[in-house]
Amino acid sequence: MVLESLPLLSLLLWTPILGGLGVVVAGRGEHPGRARAVALAVAVVTLLLSLPLYTGFDTGTYAMQFVERTPWIERFGIDYHLGVDGLSMPLVLLTTFSTVLVVLSAWKVIRHRVAQYMASFLVMEGLMIGVFSALDAVLFYVLWEAMLVPMFLIIGVWGGARRVYATVKFFLYTFLGSVLMLVALLYLYSRGGSFAIADLHALPLDLTAQTLVFLAFLVAFGVKVPMWPFHTWLPDAHVEAPTGGSVILAAIMLKMGGYGFLRFSLPITPDASRELDWLVIGLSLVAIVYVGFVAIIQTDLKKLIAYSSISHMGFVTLGFFLLFEIFDATGNTGGAVLGIEGGMVQMVSHGFISGALFLSVGVLYDRLHTREIAAYGGVVNTMPTFAALMMLFVMANSGLPGTSGFVGEFLVVLASFQANFWYAFLAGTILLLGAAYNLWMYKRVIYGRVANEGVAGLQDLDRRELGVLASLAVLVLLFGVWPNPLLEVMHPSVEHLVQQVLQSKL
């Protein structure tokens, strides 16, 4: 294909990074309007550059596409090596789309250090695209770690009253988990002499080595997901982060942990993954059920959505690690493919829904400057358009059929039945718990008794806010009734991954 001859992935990686530097220059001398305009232009250009990844994608193969490879540190065989397949390409598009919304959401809200704020998101966008497209383990690790810096600044500079505590906690959790990943990668290099991820997939390892590497990856990626009990950094980070920071945390950064399990843990350590799948399944079910109950008692809007994210991401890891039990129970790979595809759809869908919910909270917070559920009530009387859109996102977060939130959960529950009835039963509780905390929150905020005099003076969505939320509403409904564009892209890659993982290295 002609498109594959273009360095599309390098353009996607470097355009927002260099554009972020350009935003800082454009915003010098107190010119926030110029900084906003340049940031939006860069974000839109990056989104447009990412579209050929989908239109030019060959859905008939599992092979990496749009591949670029250039020697980087030749002495150690480290390459600047990029490429995407059906597992990574949807996440790249999710990243470019979400960044445009984040820039628009901050248009009026961020009033100090505007250029630096916008630049931080653009730089982080480029680094996250690099993480999803890196085919060299060192390149992956460098971009994975570098991405912490702009998020550290976003929460620490533009966050809430306890932003320093939340920032340090976020950095320590994610950085310490990443150190274990580095140790595992160095060990793998010592055994195989290559940092190419494809070579690591083929590297023969005994069960002891696989187990140690698997546990290192489990901590590194489990912190990022975040899995229970590594999840405690996330609610604090969400509460203190500005709206844009919360959106990127929920929509993109959590997905990097799930992606890591698919790209590293399962194919590099298939036998350890089989031996320890009970551990991941158990932690996933705890996240779904226990954290769902924790969400019910929250009084802060952001904390409720943060705990909801942890519960829903439990569905992702559950779908990924059911494959061995499904294969043992049925003798075919169809159910295993179903579970992983359900987890992937859930990741993309959660990016839309959680991003929309955090943007909705931001709309309310910008007007009344409080996140307490008890401080609202009767919002529908003054913001009917907002109330209608938020109802859609709340119902999608509850897994309503016809929305994207239903598709991934349905596929994972369907796969769970093929492995163990009780897995499906416990996983299905998310539909009840999700409806409980989502509808309870919605009833008290949008309807209910007016608890704040300021509610009477609220203004409904302006055109910018309406455009941002409406675009997410369209995607939530589109993938809810027609998920095939997403499923057909990922299907060959998921099938190949399942076949690869089911082949023992022992």
N, C-alpha and C positions, 0 to 999 in steps of 0.2 A: 504494500500500500504506500502511496505517496506520503501520507501523513506520518508513517513510521520513519521516514527519512528525515523528518524534522526533529530537532531537539526539544520536543514539546515539554518533556518533564523538566528539563533544565530551565526552560522559560518559565514554567509554573513555579519552580523552586526559587529562582532568583528574581523574577519580576517583583513580587511583593517585598522581598528583602531590600532590594535596591530602591524600590518605590518608597519603602518606609524611611530610608535615609533621605530621599527626596522630599518627603513630607516634613521632616525636621527642618530642612533647609528652607522650604517654602513658608513654614510657620515662624521663622525668625522675625523678631521685631514686632511681636504681638499682632500677628495676622492669622487669627484662628479660622476665619472664613476661607482663606486661601488653603490652609492646611486641611480643612474638611473636604474641600473640593478636590484637591490632589489625591487625598486618601480614597475618596469614593471612586475617582477615575481609575486608580491603580487596582482597587478591589474589583471593579466591574471588568476591567481589561483581563485580570487574572481569571475571573469566572468565564469570560468568553474564550480565553485560551484553553480552558479545561474542557469545553464542550466537544472538541474533536476527539477527546479520549473516548467519549461514548459513541459519537457518530462513526468513528473509524475503528471501533473495537470489533474484533472478529469473535463472535459468540460460539464459534464451532471448535475452538481449541482451548486447552488449559495452559498453553505456553505463555511465557511472559511476552508482552507487547510494548511497543514504543521504547525498546531497549537502547540504552546508551552506556558505553563502557570506556573509561579512560584511566590509564595508570595514575595512581595518586601517590602512594608511598611504596615504591617498587621494591625496596629492600625486604619488606614484609609481605609483599603480594597484596597490598591493600589498594583497591580500585574505587574510583568514582563510578559506581555502577547503579544505574536506575532502570526500572521497568515496572509495569503494572499487569495484574491479571484480574480475574473476576472477584478476587477477595479484596483487593486494594483500590481498584478504580472507583467503585461507588463511594468509598470513604474520601478519596481525593475530591470528587465532585461535591460531597457534603461539606467539605472544608471550604472550598471556594465560594459556595452559595452562602454558607453561614457567615462568612467574613463580611460580605456585602451588607447583610442584615445588621451585623454588629456596628458597622460604621454608621449606617443610617440611624440606628437606635440611639447613638450618642450625639446626634447632630446638635441638639439644644441642651442636653443634660450636662455634658462635660464642658466646663467653662474655664478651667485653669489647666495649663500645660496641655492644651488640646493637641498640638502637633506630636508631642511625645506619646500621648495616649493612643492616637491613631497609628503612629509608627510602630508601637509595641505590638499591636494586633496584626499589622501587616507582616512584620518580621516573624511573628509566631506562625502566621499562616504559611509562609514559605518553609519554615522548619517542619511543620506538621505534614505538609505535602511531601517533604523529603523523607520523613519517617515512613510514610505509607508506600513510598516508591523505592526505598533503598534496597538493593540486592547484595550489598556488602555489609557484614556484621559490624565492622568498625564505623562505617558511615552511618549506619542505623543508630549505633550507640551515641555517636557525637551529636547527631541531630536530636535524638531523644533527650539528651542532657541539656543541650543548648536551649531547647524549648522551655525549660523551667525558668530561664532568666526573664524573658518578657512577662510571663505570668506572675512571677515573683514581684516584678515592678508594678504590674497592673493592680494586684491586690494591695501591695504595700504602700503605693502612692495615692491611689484613687479609691481605696477601700473604706470601710466603716471605722467605728471607734476602736475596735479590737483588731485592726488590720495587721499590726505587727505580730501579735500572737498567732493569728491565722496563717500569716505568710511563713513564719518560721516553722510552724507545724507542717504545713504543706510541703515546704522544701525539704525538711528532714526526712519525712516519711518517704517521699518519692526518690530522693537522692540516695538514701541508704538502701532502698530496694534495688535501685539501679546498680549499686556497687556489686551486689551479688550477681547481677546479670553480667557485668564486666568480668568478674572472676570466672564465671561459667564459659564465656566466650574465649577467654585466654586459655582455659583448659582445653577447649575444643580445638583451638589453633595448635596447641602443643601436640595434640594427637593426630591431627590431619594436615597441618601445615598450610591451611587456607582459611581465609575469612569470608569467602564467597558463601552466601546462604545456601545455594544449591549444593555446594560441596559438603556443607555441614549436615544437610538432609541425608546424604549418602554415607556419612561417616559411620563405620562400624563401632559400636560401643557395647561393653558388657552391661549387665543389669545394675551393678553397683554404680558404675559411672553414670549411666542414664538416670538413676534415682537421684544422685547428688545434683546433677545438672537440672533435672526436672524441678527439684525443690527450690533451687536458686531462681529459676524462671518463675515458679509459682509465686514467690514473694515479690519479685520485681513487677510482674504483670498483675498480680493480685492486688497490690497496693494501688496501681493505676486504675483498676476496673471501677471502684474498689470492692474487693470481696470482704465479707465478714471474716475475721475480726480486724482487717486492715483498714476499715472504712472510716475511722473516727476523724480523720483530717478533713473529709469532704464537707460535712455540714458547716463546720467553722469557715472553711474557705468560701463556700457559697454565700453564707450570710454576710461576710465582710467584703466580698468582691463587689465591684460595680456590676451593673446589669450585663454589660458586654462580657465581662470576665466570667460570670455565671453561665452565660450562654455557651461560650467556648469550652468551659470546663465540662459541662453536661453533654453538649452536642458532639464534641470532637475528642477531647483529651481522654475521657473515660473509654472511648472506643479503641484507643491505642493499646490498652491492656488486653482487650478481647482479640485484637488483631495479632498481638504478640503470641498469644496461645496458639493461634492458627499457623503463624509463620515460623515459630520456633519450637514451642513445647511439644506439640503433637508430632510433627514430622521428624524432629531430631531425636526425641526420646519416646518412641512409640510403645516400647515394652514397659517402661516406667509409667507412662500414661495409663496403660492398661492396668498395671498393678495398683496404682494410686487413684484411679478414677473415682473410687468411693469417697475419697477425701474431698475432691473438687465438687462432686455431686452433693455431698453432705453440706459443705460450706455454702453452696448455691441455694439449697433448699432452706437453710437457716436464714440466708439473706432475704429470700422471697417471703417467708412466713414471719420470722421474728422482726425484721426491719419494717415489714408492712404494719405490724402492730405498733412499733415505735412511731411510725408516721402518723398514726391516728391521734396520738396524744400531743402532737406539736401545736404550739400556739403562734409560731412565726411562719409566715407564708413561705419564705425561702427554705426554711428548715424542713417543712413538710415536703416540698418538691425535691429537696436534696435527698431525703430518706426514700422518697418514692423512686428516685433514680437508682439508688443502691439496690432496692428490691427488684426493679425491672432489669438491671444488669445481671442479677442473679439468674434470670431466665436465659441470658446469653451464654454464660458459662455452663449452665445446665445442658442446654442444647448441644454445646460443643463436645462435652465429655460423656454423653449418653451413648456414643457410637459403639463402644466395645460391648456394652450390655445388650444393645439392640441387635448387633451382629450375632452374638452368642445365642440370643433367644430366637432369632428368626432365620439365621443362616444366609441372609442377603444384605446388601448394602443400602437398599432403598430407604429404610428407616433412618440409618445413620446419616445419609445425605439430607433427609428431611429435617433432622435435628439441627445440623450445622446451618442449613439454609434458613431455618427459622431463627436461629441466633443471629445470623447476618442481617436478615430483614428487621429483626428487633433492634439491632444497633442503628441502622439507618433511620427507622421509624422513630426511635427514641431521640435521635438527634433533632428531628423536626418538632416532636411533641414537647420534649423538655425545654428546648430552645424557645418555643412559643410560650410555654408557661412562665419561664423566667422573664421573657419580654413583657408578658401581661402583668406580672408583679412589678416590673419596672415602671410600667405605665401608671399604676396606682401609687407607687412610692414617689414618683416625680411630682405627683399632685398633692399628696397628704404627708409625705415623709415619715411614714410608719409602715412596718411590715406585720404588725400584730393583727391577727385575724379579728380579735375582739374590737378593734378600732374602726371596723367598717360596718357594713349593713346597709341595705337599700340602694346599692350602687346602680342597680338596674333602672331606677327612676331618673337618673341623670346621665347615664352612659349606656343606653340600650344597645348600641352597635357593639361596644366593647363586651357587654354581657353576653351577647349572642356568640361572638367569636370565642370568648373564654369558655362558654358552655361546650363548644365543639372540642376544644383542646382538653378540657376536663374529661369529657366522655371518651375521647380517644385514649387518654392516659388510663382510663378504666377498662380499656379493651372492648369498646363498643364495636360490634360488627358493622362493616362499611367504612371503618377508619383504619389507617395503617397500624394503629396500636393493636388491632385484633389479629392481623395476619401472622405476625411473628409469634405471638403467644399461642395462637391456634396450632401452628406447625410444631412448636416445641412440645405442647401438651399431647398432640397426636403422636409424636415420636416417643414421648415418655410412656404412653400406654404400651408401646411395643417392648419397652424394657422392663417396666415394673408398674403395676397399678398404683402403688402407693406413691411413687414418684409423681405420677400424673395427678393424683389426688392432692398432694401437697402443693404442687406447682399451680394447680387450678385455684387454690385459695387466693391467689393474687387477684383474681377477678372479683371475689367478694371483698377482700381487704381494700383493693384499689377503688372500688365503688364506694366503700365506706368512707375512707379519708378524703377522696376527691369530692364527693357530693356533700359531705359534711362541711368541708371548707367552702365550696361554692355557695351553698345555702346561706351560710353565715355572712359571707362577704357580699354577695350579689343581692340576696333577698334579706330576710330577717329584719330585726329592729335597727333603726339608724342609731349608731352609737357615737357618731362624730358629727358635729355641726358642719364640718367642712365638706361632708358628702353632698350636701344640698347645693354647693357651689361648684361641683366638679364639671368639667367640660368633657364631652365625648371625644373620641379619637380624632386627631387631625389627619390630613391626607397622608402625611409621612408615616404615622403610626398605623393607619389603616392599610396602607400598601404593604408594610412589613408583615403584619399579622395575617392579612388576606392571602399573601403569597404562600405562607406556611399552611394556611387552611386548605388551599387548593391542593398542595402536595399531600397533606394528610388524607384528604378525601380521594385523590387520584390513586395513590398506592393502596388505599383501603379497598377500592373496587377493582383495581387493575394492577396487581403487583408483578405481572409477568415481565415488564421491561427490566425489573430488578432481578428476578429469578433467572431469566434466560442468560443474563450476563454472568452470574456467579456459578451456574450449574456445572459447566465443564470443570472449573477449578475445584469446586467442592467434591465432585466425583473423583477427580484425580487425587485430592488430598486424602479422602477416605481410603482409597486403594493403597496409597502410599503408607498411611498410618497402620493399616491392618497387616502389613508385611513386617514380620518380626526381624529384628537385627541380631537376634541371638543364634 
